[in-house]
Amino acid sequence: MRTNLRRLAAVAVTIPLLALAACGGGQVRGPGNGAATSGAPAGTAAPGSDTFTVSFNLDIITEWDPAVSYSNEIIAMANMYETLTYYDSVAKELQPRLATEWSASDDGLTWTFKLREGVKFHTGRELDATAAKEAIDRTIELKSGAAYIWDAVDSIEATDASTLVFKLKYAAPLDLVSSSAYAAHIYDTQAAGSEDLGKWFEEGHDAGTGPYTAENWQPGAERELTMTAFDDYWGGWKDGQYKKIEFRVTPEVTTAWQLLQSGDVTWVERLSPTLIEQAATTDGVAVSETPSFQNLLALPNTADGPLADPKVRQAVRLAIDTAGLTAALHGAVSEADGIVPPGLLGAGSGFKSTPNLDEAKSLLAEAGYGEGKPLELTLTYAQGDDDQQVFVTLLGSAISQLGGKLNAVPMQWNAQWERAMTGEKQDIFVMYWYPDYADAYSWFANVFRSSEKPYFNLAYLDNADVDKLIDSLPALTATDPAKAEQTYHELQQKLVVDLAAVYPLFVQNYQRAYRASVVGYVDNPAYPNVVFVHQLSHQG
């Protein structure tokens, strides 16, 4: 099973009732009036050539409010909403979106954005600086989802109809922040009129500026969501572009593969390595492979239990064979070299784990473990994730060779995270991570900075030196990238090597399969699993 696991945790924290509601059956609501409409039943005819059908393995929508959204709905939201800037991961640069130009003061404390003219919300309202300010202000005030990305903002001023000025409390790369996949969407805060805007969103409405708008939503159904072209989209429309998007929930990869071959779906999020190989030689199907910004981390419990001893953590690190794990996954992943994936400022170099069981045994002996006292560890990981299962099997075998035992517990994400937060804490916690915008700060601020409640710091690390370095990163990224690069390297040396407070395992490769009639498809790992359909066209 492939999914954005950590987002589900964030949703569980902030909106548990909505997350439950989104999984059940119910009415389909169209945008604009909240009236129930009939959704297309499963098994209807294949979509026409102007419909792009996405096959995803889980329910698409867990949250409709763009200020709160922090889960799988990104794959739909990014086609309904837009941000001030857009990160092009191929060119490795920011590009204009709702802002056409931007600049920062020398100290990085003042940022000025010029907005695009002639942009309309799906509600019909014109976008101006006041509307953009209202959206960002509301997102900040709600303090939900990924709203932390705006923490540096002290105030926002609409100095004229097309100019936004941000005053910051400390220097930060606000141009990158403004491209975030979460919490950076600009929306019409007046869309609900006198109604409560949050409730209005929950009914299946959208209030974005993007090329597509919600048409039918059927929570719990196989054909969960249909979106249609927004005629007044500022980017315009050309012949050959897709005028509809259908999101189809297909848990089994074999079913997704069959639907792709028959033409019932256009794009499949992920297939097994065997099916990807088959897809590459199948008429009418194309494949692509792109390194992602998503990696798998194993987090040792640095606060309690056997792994509170640094020597034991180092021993476990020496038992992990990341090269062997990568080989066992047949091209679906790349070996991790530190915490930060390639393509981002601060990408790791020289931090690969090389197994050495003899040295691991010596360290365990120094820590008091051996024949009379075997090492026993408990590990939790995502139930149904085949890649994590391979890692668990390999690590279990290595621990056994060290005379110890690994008790691996597969769990649903919410249960795994709840146990780590409040219950019987594990010795090793396995989870995916990727950034909210194309910057490595997300790993360090969320996963490794100390806090009273650990949330995602599931190594339970509390290290003042590490915290100080992490806190320096936003200002350095904005004002001195070379120093930021050096700081990222220093942090990874401390966390991966010196403290052994994390075991980076692999970076996922996005292996996509889609109909060969699709023209222009390129994966953008800054927006995980998103297909920007307006950028595509179709042959025939």
N, C-alpha and C positions, 0 to 999 in steps of 0.2 A: 504494500500500500504506500502510495506517495501522497504526501500532503504537507501543508504548511503547519507543522505540529505546534510550533510555539505560538502562532496566532490563535490557535484554539484555546490555549491557556489564557491569553489576554482576554479573549471573549468571555471565558468562564469567569474571570474576575469581575468584569465590568457589566456584563449584560446576561446573566445566566438564564433569566426567564425567556428572553428573546431567542437565545440560542436553542432552547428547547422547542419553542413555538415554530421555529423555522424548519424543524425536522419533521413536523407532522403534516397531515393533509390539510386542505382548507381551500378557501376561495382564491381565485385569481383576481388581482386588482390591477387595473390599468392606470397609467399616470394621468394626473390632472383632475379626476373626479372621484376616485376611490370606489367606483362602482365595480361590482363583481362581474367578471366576464368568463367565458368558457375557454379553458386552456386546451391545447391540442392534445388529444389522447395518445398514449404510447401506441406505436404500431401504425401510425398514419403514413402516408406516402412520403418518399424521400423528398428533401427540400429541393427547390429549384436552384439554378446555377447562380442566382443572385443572393442566395442564402449561405452564410458561412456557419457551419455547425461545429461547435466545440464539444469534444468528448472529455469529460473530467471525471475523476474517480469518486468524488464526494459531492454532497450538496453544495451548490454554488453560493447561496446567500445565507449568511448568518446575521448580517446587520446591514440595514439600508442607509443609515445615517453616515454621510461621508466624514463627519467629525469623529465618529466613534469606530468606524470600520477598521478592523485589524485582523482579517481572516481571509478565507478563500475568495470572497466576493471581489477581491482586487481584480480578478480576471474579467469581471463585468464592469466594475467601477471605472477602470482605466479607459473604457470605451464610452462612458457616459460623462465623466468629469475630466477636467484638465487642471494642470498646475501652472504656476508662473513660468517655470523653466522645465526643460526636459533633458535627461541625461542620455546621450548617445554612447553606448558602451563599445561600439565599433570604432568610432572616431575618438573615444575617450574625452569627450568634451560636452559642455552644456550647450543647449540650443534653445532658441526662443520658443515659447508656447503662448501663454496668455500675456506674458511680458515680451516685448520686442527688444529691449535693451536694459542693462542694469550696470550699476557701478558701486564701488565701496570707497569709503574714506581710507586714508593711509593707515589709520589705526584699527580699521575693521569694525568700527563701532556704529557707523552710519551707512545704510544701504538704500539706494534709490532705484526703483523699478518703474519703467515706462510701459504702460499697458497698451495692448493691441486695440485698435479702434474697430468698430463695426461688429462686435461680438455680442451675441444674444444668448441668454439662458433659455433652456427649454420651456420655461414659463412665459417667455416673451419679453421679459425685462432686459434692458440694455446693461451690459457689463460696464461699470466704471470703477474708479478707484475706491469710492465709498462702498460699493457692493463687495469688492474684494476684501477691503478692510473688515467689513462686518463678518464675512465668512471666517477669516483667520482669527478675529477676536473671539467669535463664538467657539471655535475649535479649542483655542487656548483656555477659555473659561470653563469648558466642560471637563478638561483634564482627564480625558479618556483615550483609549487606544494609544496611538503614537504621538499624542499632543506634546510629549516631552521634547520633540524636535524643535519647538519654538521657545524653549526655556531661556534662551539668551535674549529674547525680545523684551524690551522695556516698554516701548510704545510704538504705535503705528499711526501715521498721519496721512490722510488723503489731501495733498497740497493743492491739487487741481483734479479735474475729471479723469486724467490719465496718468497721474503720478502718485506712487506710494513711497513713503519714506519710513524706514524702520530705524529706530534708535535701540541699540543693544546695551545690555548690562555688561557684557564682555564680548570680545571679538569672537566671531564664529563665521563659518563659510555659508552665509545665508543663501547664496546662489545655489549651492548644492542642496541645502535644506529645502528650498522651494521646489525642488524636483522630486521630492520624496514620494514613494509609492503609497504612503499612508499619511493622513493628517495634513496634507498640503493641497488637497482639492479645493477649488474655488466653487462655491455654490450660492444659490439665491436664498438668503436668509428670510426673505419675505414671501417665499413660495406658498406657505400655508395660510397666509392672510392672518385672520384673528385666531386660527387654530394653533395648537401646540405643534411646533415644527418637528420635534422628535417623533411624536405620534404619527404625524403626516407621513414622514419617511417610512415608518414601520408598515404602513399600508401598501408599500410597494411603489411609491412615487420616487422620482428623481428630479433634481433641480440643477443640472450641470450645464456646461457649455459644449460638451463633447459631440462627436459626430453621430452618436446613437442615443436613443432614449427608450426607456422601458415600455414595452407594449403589453405583454402578458407574463404574469408570475404565478406559478403553481407550486407552492412549497411541498416538497415530498414526492413530487411526480418525477418521472424519468426525464421528460422534456420540461425542465424547471423554469426556464426564463427565455423569453423572446424579446429582442430589441429591434427597433426599426430606425431607419435613417432620419436624422433631424434635418428637414429641408433647408432651414435657415443657418446651417452650420457655416461658420466663417471660412472654413477651409474649402468649401465648395464640393461639388460632386462631378465626376467624369463617367463616361461610359465605361462599363466593365468593372466598376467597383461593386462591392457587395452592399446591398441595401437592407439586408436583415442579418441578424446574428441569433443563432439558437444555441442555448447551453443545455447539453444533454448529460445526465448523470449516468455513468457507466462504470460500476465498481470493478468489473472483471476485465482484465486486459485482453483476454481471448475474445470477449464480446465486442470490445472496442475495435479490435483488429478486423473482425468480421464486418462490422458496420462501416469501417473505412474502405474495405475492399468493395463493398456493395454500393458505396457512394452515399450512404445514409448519414455519414459524418464527414466533415472536411478535414479536421485536425484532431490528432490524438495527443494528449499530454505526455504519455509515456507508455512504451511497450517493454516487454522483457527483452533481454539481449538476443535471444533466439528469434523472436518475432521481428526485432529491428533488422537483423540480418536478412530475414525473409522479405521484409518490406523493401529493402534496398534493391531487390531483383524482381519486384512485382510490377507488372504493367499498370499504369495509372496511378502509381503511388510514388511519392518522393520522400526522402528522409534528410534530416540535418542533425548535426551534433555541435553543441556550443558549450564551452566551459561556463559554469554558473558561478554565482557568488555565494552559493549555499553549501555549507560544509557540515560534517558530522563531528561532534565533539563528545568525548567521554570525560566526565567531570568527577574526579575523586573527592571524597569527603575529607577536606583538610581540617575539619574541626573536631570530629569524633571518630572513634573506632580505629581499626588498624591503620588506615591511611592518614590519620592525623600525624603519623611518624613520617617525615620526609624520606627516610631511607626505604620505607615500604612503598611509598609512591614512586620513587625512582626505580625500585625493583619491578613494579608493575609496568612502568614505561618501557623497561628493557625486555618485557615479555610480549610487547605488542609489535606485530609484524605488519606495518602499514603497506609495505610493498607487496607482501603476500596477499593481504586483503584486497588491494587494488587489482591484482592479477586474477583473484577468484571472482571478481565482479565483471570481468570481461568487457572492459571499456566503458562501463556505465559510470565510472568515477575516475578521478585522478588522485594520486597520492598527495596527501597534505604535506606542506612544508611550512609549518607554523600555523598561527591562528587566522591570518588574513589571506584570503584567496588571491591568486594572480589577477591583475587588472585593477586593483585598488591601491591607493596610496598606503604604504606600509606593508605591502605583500611580503610574506615570510621568505626567508632564504637562509638555509643552513640549519633548519630545525626539524628535519626528518628524523623519525624514530628508527633506529637500527636495533634489531633484537639481539640480546646477548644473555642467554639463560644462565651461563656460568657466573657472570657478574651479578645477575639478579639473585642467584642463590647466595652469593657472598653477602650481599646487602641484607637479605632476609635473615641470614645467620647473625649479622651484627645487630639486627633489630630484635633478636630473640626468637625467631621462627625457624623450625626445623622438624626433625622426626618426632620429637616429643611435643611440639606445639605447631601443628600445621596452620598455614595461613588459610583463613576462610573469609570469603568476601561475598557480599550481596550486590547484585547489579540489577537495575531496572531499565527496560527499553520498550520501544513502541511495538505493541502487538500487531502482527500482520506485515511488518516491514521486513522484507526479505534481505535487504542489504545489512540492516542492523543484526539480523539473525546470523548472517555469515560472520560478522565481527565477533559476536558472542561465542559462536562455536570455536573460532580460532583462539580467542582469549582463554576460553575454558580449557582447551587442550594444553595451552602453554602453562597456565596456573597448575594444572594437574602434573605436568612435567617438573614443576617446582615443588611438588609434594603437597600442594594446597588444593583448595576446592572453590569453584565459582558457582554460587547459587544465582542463576539468571532468572529474572521474573518478567515475563512479557505482560504488559498492561496497556489498557486504553490510556490515551494521553492524559485526560483529565484526572484519572485515578493515579497515574504515575506522578503527576505534578502535585496533586493534593497530598499524597504520601510524603513527597519530598519537602513540602512546605510545613506540614503540621503533624504528620504521623511518625511512624517508625522510619527514620532516615536511612537511606541506602548508603552503601560504600562507594558505588559508582553510578552516576546518572548519565544516560546516553540521550542526546537530543541534537536536532538540527538547529542551525542558526544562519540567518542572512540579514544584511543591513536593510534599514528602512529607506535610506538613500545611499548613493554610491560612495560610501565612506566607511572606513573600518571602525570608526568611533563606536558604532552600535555594539560591537562585540564586547568592548572593554567597559563601556559605561553600564551595560545591562548585565553581563555575565560575570564580570570580575571585580567590579567596584563594590566595596563593602556597603552594607545597609542594614538597618534594624530588621527589616523583613526581607528575606533573600530573593523572593520572586524568581528571577532567572539566575541568580548567583548560587547555583546549586552545587558548587564546590565549597560553599560556605566560607569563602576566603575573606579574611579581615587583615589587610596589610596596608599600613599607612603609606609606605613608599610607593606601592602600586597605585593607591588612590591618588597621590599627588601627581604622578605621571599622567594618569588618565585625565585628571581635571585640567591639565595643561593642553590637551590635544585640540579642542575647538579653536582656541586663539592661535595656536601654532599653525593649524591647517589654513586659517584665514590669512595669516601674516607672514609665516615662514615655513613653507612646505618642506624644505630640506630638513629643518629642525624637527618637524613633525615626523618625517620619515625615520629620522634617527631615534626619536622617542618610541615609535612603534617597534623598532628593532630591539630597543632596550627592554620594553615591556615583554616582548615575546621571549627574550633571553631569560628574564626573571620567571615568567609564568610557565613556560614550556620546559626549560632546562633546569634552572636553579631551584625553583619551588616544586616543579612537576605538579602544578595545580590544574593542568589540563592536558588531555591527550588528543591532539588533533588527528583525525583518522583519514578522512578523504574529502574531496570537493566533488560534488555531483556534476556530471555532464548532462546537459539537457539533450536528450535523444528524442527527436520529434518525428512523427510520421504524418503525412498529409497528402491530399489529393494533388496529383501532378499538374492539375489545371490551375493551381494557385500560383500567382506571379508576385514576386517581391518579398517572400517571407524571410525575415531575419529575426533571430531570437535576441532579446535584450535582457540580460540577467539582472539589470537594475530594477526590472519590473517582473518578478518571477511568475512564470506561467501565463503572462499576459500576451495575447495576440492583438496587436493594434490593427484591427481589421480595416480601418480607413486607409491604411498605407498599402493595402493589397488590391489586386485586381484578379480577374479570372479569365481564362481562355475558353472560348466557346460558350 
